[in-house]
Amino acid sequence: MERTRVKSSTVLSVGYDPLEQVLVVEFKRGSLYHYLGVPVSDFENLMAAPSKGRFLHYRIKPRYQYRRVR
């Protein structure tokens, strides 16, 4: 899946699969996470958020199952 680099102190890149509703987040420390069942609206809100890390912490992590891929 293609990911887009973002301006963030903690997040390196973000990708999204609309068919599977999987949000992919690569962190600057090297870890890669898949967040499952994320609607496109939350992906769009993440990409528009002034703080990607804060949005992930408060809006994505508490709401969706996730797994560390790397």
N, CA, C and O atoms as CSV, one atom per row, in Angstrom:
chain,resi,resn,atom,element,x,y,z
A,1,MET,N,N,0.849,-1.178,0.000
A,1,MET,CA,C,0.000,0.000,0.000
A,1,MET,C,C,0.894,1.241,0.000
A,1,MET,O,O,1.895,1.309,0.714
A,2,GLU,N,N,0.515,2.190,-0.797
A,2,GLU,CA,C,1.272,3.432,-0.884
A,2,GLU,C,C,0.971,4.304,0.329
A,2,GLU,O,O,-0.178,4.438,0.748
A,3,ARG,N,N,2.033,4.899,0.885
A,3,ARG,CA,C,1.867,5.790,2.030
A,3,ARG,C,C,2.348,7.189,1.652
A,3,ARG,O,O,3.202,7.362,0.782
A,4,THR,N,N,1.779,8.172,2.328
A,4,THR,CA,C,2.127,9.570,2.107
A,4,THR,C,C,2.914,10.078,3.301
A,4,THR,O,O,2.498,9.902,4.446
A,5,ARG,N,N,4.052,10.708,3.036
A,5,ARG,CA,C,4.815,11.330,4.122
A,5,ARG,C,C,4.031,12.520,4.660
A,5,ARG,O,O,3.391,13.257,3.910
A,6,VAL,N,N,4.098,12.689,5.980
A,6,VAL,CA,C,3.363,13.780,6.621
A,6,VAL,C,C,4.309,14.597,7.484
A,6,VAL,O,O,5.374,14.129,7.887
A,7,LYS,N,N,3.895,15.831,7.760
A,7,LYS,CA,C,4.654,16.687,8.671
A,7,LYS,C,C,4.208,16.374,10.088
A,7,LYS,O,O,3.073,16.659,10.469
A,8,SER,N,N,5.102,15.791,10.860
A,8,SER,CA,C,4.780,15.392,12.229
A,8,SER,C,C,6.076,15.111,12.963
A,8,SER,O,O,7.070,14.710,12.358
A,9,SER,N,N,6.060,15.321,14.259
A,9,SER,CA,C,7.250,15.000,15.055
A,9,SER,C,C,7.331,13.515,15.372
A,9,SER,O,O,8.399,13.026,15.741
A,10,THR,N,N,6.223,12.783,15.238
A,10,THR,CA,C,6.218,11.356,15.583
A,10,THR,C,C,5.844,10.436,14.427
A,10,THR,O,O,6.274,9.283,14.398
A,11,VAL,N,N,5.058,10.921,13.484
A,11,VAL,CA,C,4.558,10.092,12.382
A,11,VAL,C,C,5.352,10.398,11.116
A,11,VAL,O,O,5.544,11.558,10.753
A,12,LEU,N,N,5.810,9.335,10.448
A,12,LEU,CA,C,6.565,9.498,9.208
A,12,LEU,C,C,5.645,9.473,7.985
A,12,LEU,O,O,5.735,10.337,7.113
A,13,SER,N,N,4.755,8.468,7.931
A,13,SER,CA,C,3.885,8.341,6.763
A,13,SER,C,C,2.562,7.682,7.141
A,13,SER,O,O,2.446,6.997,8.157
A,14,VAL,N,N,1.560,7.918,6.275
A,14,VAL,CA,C,0.213,7.400,6.502
A,14,VAL,C,C,-0.321,6.853,5.181
A,14,VAL,O,O,-0.135,7.457,4.124
A,15,GLY,N,N,-0.987,5.700,5.259
A,15,GLY,CA,C,-1.657,5.127,4.098
A,15,GLY,C,C,-3.048,4.677,4.487
A,15,GLY,O,O,-3.366,4.548,5.670
A,16,TYR,N,N,-3.879,4.439,3.479
A,16,TYR,CA,C,-5.252,4.022,3.766
A,16,TYR,C,C,-5.765,3.144,2.636
A,16,TYR,O,O,-5.580,3.454,1.459
A,17,ASP,N,N,-6.412,2.042,3.008
A,17,ASP,CA,C,-7.080,1.154,2.059
A,17,ASP,C,C,-8.583,1.308,2.272
A,17,ASP,O,O,-9.117,0.793,3.254
A,18,PRO,N,N,-9.279,2.010,1.368
A,18,PRO,CA,C,-10.708,2.263,1.573
A,18,PRO,C,C,-11.573,1.009,1.471
A,18,PRO,O,O,-12.630,0.942,2.099
A,19,LEU,N,N,-11.149,0.024,0.702
A,19,LEU,CA,C,-11.943,-1.206,0.581
A,19,LEU,C,C,-11.903,-2.023,1.862
A,19,LEU,O,O,-12.923,-2.559,2.295
A,20,GLU,N,N,-10.735,-2.117,2.462
A,20,GLU,CA,C,-10.567,-2.884,3.701
A,20,GLU,C,C,-10.744,-2.023,4.952
A,20,GLU,O,O,-10.834,-2.550,6.060
A,21,GLN,N,N,-10.795,-0.709,4.779
A,21,GLN,CA,C,-10.866,0.258,5.883
A,21,GLN,C,C,-9.704,0.062,6.855
A,21,GLN,O,O,-9.891,-0.002,8.070
A,22,VAL,N,N,-8.502,-0.030,6.289
A,22,VAL,CA,C,-7.287,-0.190,7.090
A,22,VAL,C,C,-6.457,1.081,6.972
A,22,VAL,O,O,-6.104,1.514,5.876
A,23,LEU,N,N,-6.157,1.662,8.116
A,23,LEU,CA,C,-5.280,2.820,8.209
A,23,LEU,C,C,-3.893,2.313,8.566
A,23,LEU,O,O,-3.735,1.566,9.531
A,24,VAL,N,N,-2.888,2.712,7.798
A,24,VAL,CA,C,-1.513,2.273,8.022
A,24,VAL,C,C,-0.699,3.484,8.456
A,24,VAL,O,O,-0.683,4.510,7.776
A,25,VAL,N,N,-0.023,3.355,9.597
A,25,VAL,CA,C,0.767,4.460,10.134
A,25,VAL,C,C,2.184,3.977,10.401
A,25,VAL,O,O,2.399,3.002,11.121
A,26,GLU,N,N,3.145,4.674,9.808
A,26,GLU,CA,C,4.558,4.411,10.062
A,26,GLU,C,C,5.087,5.528,10.954
A,26,GLU,O,O,4.963,6.709,10.628
A,27,PHE,N,N,5.674,5.144,12.074
A,27,PHE,CA,C,6.213,6.120,13.009
A,27,PHE,C,C,7.697,6.359,12.737
A,27,PHE,O,O,8.377,5.503,12.171
A,28,LYS,N,N,8.184,7.508,13.137
A,28,LYS,CA,C,9.574,7.872,12.881
A,28,LYS,C,C,10.569,6.955,13.579
A,28,LYS,O,O,11.720,6.854,13.153
A,29,ARG,N,N,10.150,6.299,14.624
A,29,ARG,CA,C,11.042,5.361,15.319
A,29,ARG,C,C,11.119,4.009,14.620
A,29,ARG,O,O,11.852,3.123,15.058
A,30,GLY,N,N,10.361,3.846,13.526
A,30,GLY,CA,C,10.466,2.643,12.718
A,30,GLY,C,C,9.311,1.674,12.803
A,30,GLY,O,O,9.219,0.767,11.976
A,31,SER,N,N,8.426,1.827,13.769
A,31,SER,CA,C,7.306,0.889,13.899
A,31,SER,C,C,6.227,1.205,12.860
A,31,SER,O,O,6.080,2.340,12.407
A,32,LEU,N,N,5.482,0.161,12.501
A,32,LEU,CA,C,4.412,0.267,11.522
A,32,LEU,C,C,3.174,-0.389,12.113
A,32,LEU,O,O,3.227,-1.531,12.569
A,33,TYR,N,N,2.057,0.335,12.106
A,33,TYR,CA,C,0.809,-0.162,12.689
A,33,TYR,C,C,-0.305,-0.163,11.656
A,33,TYR,O,O,-0.367,0.705,10.785
A,34,HIS,N,N,-1.189,-1.157,11.769
A,34,HIS,CA,C,-2.432,-1.210,11.005
A,34,HIS,C,C,-3.582,-0.995,11.980
A,34,HIS,O,O,-3.688,-1.703,12.982
A,35,TYR,N,N,-4.440,-0.026,11.694
A,35,TYR,CA,C,-5.643,0.247,12.473
A,35,TYR,C,C,-6.822,-0.242,11.639
A,35,TYR,O,O,-6.968,0.143,10.479
A,36,LEU,N,N,-7.660,-1.088,12.229
A,36,LEU,CA,C,-8.682,-1.815,11.482
A,36,LEU,C,C,-10.069,-1.189,11.622
A,36,LEU,O,O,-10.438,-0.710,12.694
A,37,GLY,N,N,-10.831,-1.198,10.526
A,37,GLY,CA,C,-12.203,-0.700,10.550
A,37,GLY,C,C,-12.324,0.806,10.617
A,37,GLY,O,O,-13.323,1.326,11.115
A,38,VAL,N,N,-11.326,1.513,10.125
A,38,VAL,CA,C,-11.318,2.980,10.188
A,38,VAL,C,C,-12.062,3.530,8.968
A,38,VAL,O,O,-11.675,3.242,7.835
A,39,PRO,N,N,-13.119,4.313,9.178
A,39,PRO,CA,C,-13.836,4.889,8.035
A,39,PRO,C,C,-13.004,5.972,7.348
A,39,PRO,O,O,-12.108,6.565,7.948
A,40,VAL,N,N,-13.320,6.211,6.094
A,40,VAL,CA,C,-12.574,7.196,5.318
A,40,VAL,C,C,-12.630,8.577,5.970
A,40,VAL,O,O,-11.678,9.349,5.852
A,41,SER,N,N,-13.716,8.897,6.648
A,41,SER,CA,C,-13.831,10.216,7.293
A,41,SER,C,C,-12.748,10.411,8.360
A,41,SER,O,O,-12.204,11.508,8.486
A,42,ASP,N,N,-12.429,9.368,9.125
A,42,ASP,CA,C,-11.370,9.505,10.131
A,42,ASP,C,C,-9.992,9.582,9.484
A,42,ASP,O,O,-9.110,10.272,9.996
A,43,PHE,N,N,-9.796,8.890,8.374
A,43,PHE,CA,C,-8.541,9.037,7.625
A,43,PHE,C,C,-8.392,10.479,7.132
A,43,PHE,O,O,-7.329,11.081,7.288
A,44,GLU,N,N,-9.441,11.026,6.547
A,44,GLU,CA,C,-9.397,12.402,6.045
A,44,GLU,C,C,-9.164,13.393,7.176
A,44,GLU,O,O,-8.408,14.351,7.018
A,45,ASN,N,N,-9.813,13.168,8.320
A,45,ASN,CA,C,-9.618,14.052,9.471
A,45,ASN,C,C,-8.189,13.962,9.997
A,45,ASN,O,O,-7.616,14.972,10.405
A,46,LEU,N,N,-7.613,12.770,9.991
A,46,LEU,CA,C,-6.214,12.616,10.402
A,46,LEU,C,C,-5.301,13.407,9.477
A,46,LEU,O,O,-4.421,14.133,9.940
A,47,MET,N,N,-5.505,13.269,8.185
A,47,MET,CA,C,-4.637,13.960,7.229
A,47,MET,C,C,-4.770,15.479,7.333
A,47,MET,O,O,-3.826,16.204,7.019
A,48,ALA,N,N,-5.928,15.964,7.768
A,48,ALA,CA,C,-6.157,17.405,7.906
A,48,ALA,C,C,-5.771,17.934,9.281
A,48,ALA,O,O,-5.697,19.147,9.475
A,49,ALA,N,N,-5.528,17.053,10.226
A,49,ALA,CA,C,-5.252,17.472,11.607
A,49,ALA,C,C,-3.911,18.193,11.703
A,49,ALA,O,O,-2.937,17.771,11.080
A,50,PRO,N,N,-3.852,19.277,12.477
A,50,PRO,CA,C,-2.580,19.975,12.652
A,50,PRO,C,C,-1.551,19.128,13.405
A,50,PRO,O,O,-0.348,19.280,13.193
A,51,SER,N,N,-2.019,18.240,14.281
A,51,SER,CA,C,-1.121,17.338,15.010
A,51,SER,C,C,-1.546,15.897,14.733
A,51,SER,O,O,-2.535,15.409,15.280
A,52,LYS,N,N,-0.778,15.230,13.877
A,52,LYS,CA,C,-1.100,13.838,13.531
A,52,LYS,C,C,-0.985,12.931,14.750
A,52,LYS,O,O,-1.840,12.073,14.968
A,53,GLY,N,N,0.066,13.115,15.544
A,53,GLY,CA,C,0.272,12.287,16.726
A,53,GLY,C,C,-0.843,12.431,17.739
A,53,GLY,O,O,-1.302,11.438,18.302
A,54,ARG,N,N,-1.279,13.636,17.974
A,54,ARG,CA,C,-2.363,13.880,18.929
A,54,ARG,C,C,-3.679,13.275,18.422
A,54,ARG,O,O,-4.426,12.676,19.196
A,55,PHE,N,N,-3.955,13.432,17.142
A,55,PHE,CA,C,-5.175,12.859,16.567
A,55,PHE,C,C,-5.160,11.340,16.707
A,55,PHE,O,O,-6.167,10.744,17.090
A,56,LEU,N,N,-4.037,10.714,16.402
A,56,LEU,CA,C,-3.927,9.262,16.558
A,56,LEU,C,C,-4.158,8.846,18.002
A,56,LEU,O,O,-4.885,7.890,18.271
A,57,HIS,N,N,-3.544,9.559,18.922
A,57,HIS,CA,C,-3.630,9.197,20.337
A,57,HIS,C,C,-5.053,9.316,20.882
A,57,HIS,O,O,-5.502,8.452,21.635
A,58,TYR,N,N,-5.757,10.371,20.510
A,58,TYR,CA,C,-7.074,10.628,21.103
A,58,TYR,C,C,-8.261,10.146,20.260
A,58,TYR,O,O,-9.327,9.867,20.809
A,59,ARG,N,N,-8.092,10.046,18.938
A,59,ARG,CA,C,-9.240,9.725,18.085
A,59,ARG,C,C,-9.165,8.358,17.414
A,59,ARG,O,O,-10.198,7.784,17.071
A,60,ILE,N,N,-7.968,7.835,17.224
A,60,ILE,CA,C,-7.839,6.563,16.508
A,60,ILE,C,C,-7.555,5.406,17.464
A,60,ILE,O,O,-8.291,4.419,17.466
A,61,LYS,N,N,-6.515,5.510,18.264
A,61,LYS,CA,C,-6.124,4.396,19.141
A,61,LYS,C,C,-7.234,3.928,20.081
A,61,LYS,O,O,-7.400,2.719,20.248
A,62,PRO,N,N,-8.006,4.829,20.706
A,62,PRO,CA,C,-9.048,4.350,21.625
A,62,PRO,C,C,-10.256,3.715,20.920
A,62,PRO,O,O,-11.019,2.987,21.554
A,63,ARG,N,N,-10.436,3.975,19.645
A,63,ARG,CA,C,-11.659,3.564,18.944
A,63,ARG,C,C,-11.511,2.314,18.084
A,63,ARG,O,O,-12.496,1.622,17.828
A,64,TYR,N,N,-10.303,2.017,17.638
A,64,TYR,CA,C,-10.130,0.957,16.649
A,64,TYR,C,C,-9.093,-0.062,17.102
A,64,TYR,O,O,-8.116,0.266,17.774
A,65,GLN,N,N,-9.340,-1.310,16.710
A,65,GLN,CA,C,-8.344,-2.345,16.968
A,65,GLN,C,C,-7.126,-2.057,16.102
A,65,GLN,O,O,-7.243,-1.522,14.999
A,66,TYR,N,N,-5.966,-2.416,16.615
A,66,TYR,CA,C,-4.749,-2.206,15.833
A,66,TYR,C,C,-3.765,-3.325,16.117
A,66,TYR,O,O,-3.850,-4.029,17.123
A,67,ARG,N,N,-2.831,-3.460,15.191
A,67,ARG,CA,C,-1.763,-4.441,15.382
A,67,ARG,C,C,-0.458,-3.854,14.863
A,67,ARG,O,O,-0.420,-3.123,13.873
A,68,ARG,N,N,0.599,-4.201,15.568
A,68,ARG,CA,C,1.922,-3.769,15.135
A,68,ARG,C,C,2.404,-4.737,14.064
A,68,ARG,O,O,2.411,-5.951,14.265
A,69,VAL,N,N,2.801,-4.194,12.939
A,69,VAL,CA,C,3.265,-4.997,11.816
A,69,VAL,C,C,4.789,-5.055,11.802
A,69,VAL,O,O,5.378,-6.061,11.406
A,70,ARG,N,N,5.415,-3.972,12.236
A,70,ARG,CA,C,6.881,-3.893,12.279
A,70,ARG,C,C,7.310,-3.042,13.454
A,70,ARG,O,O,8.506,-2.847,13.672
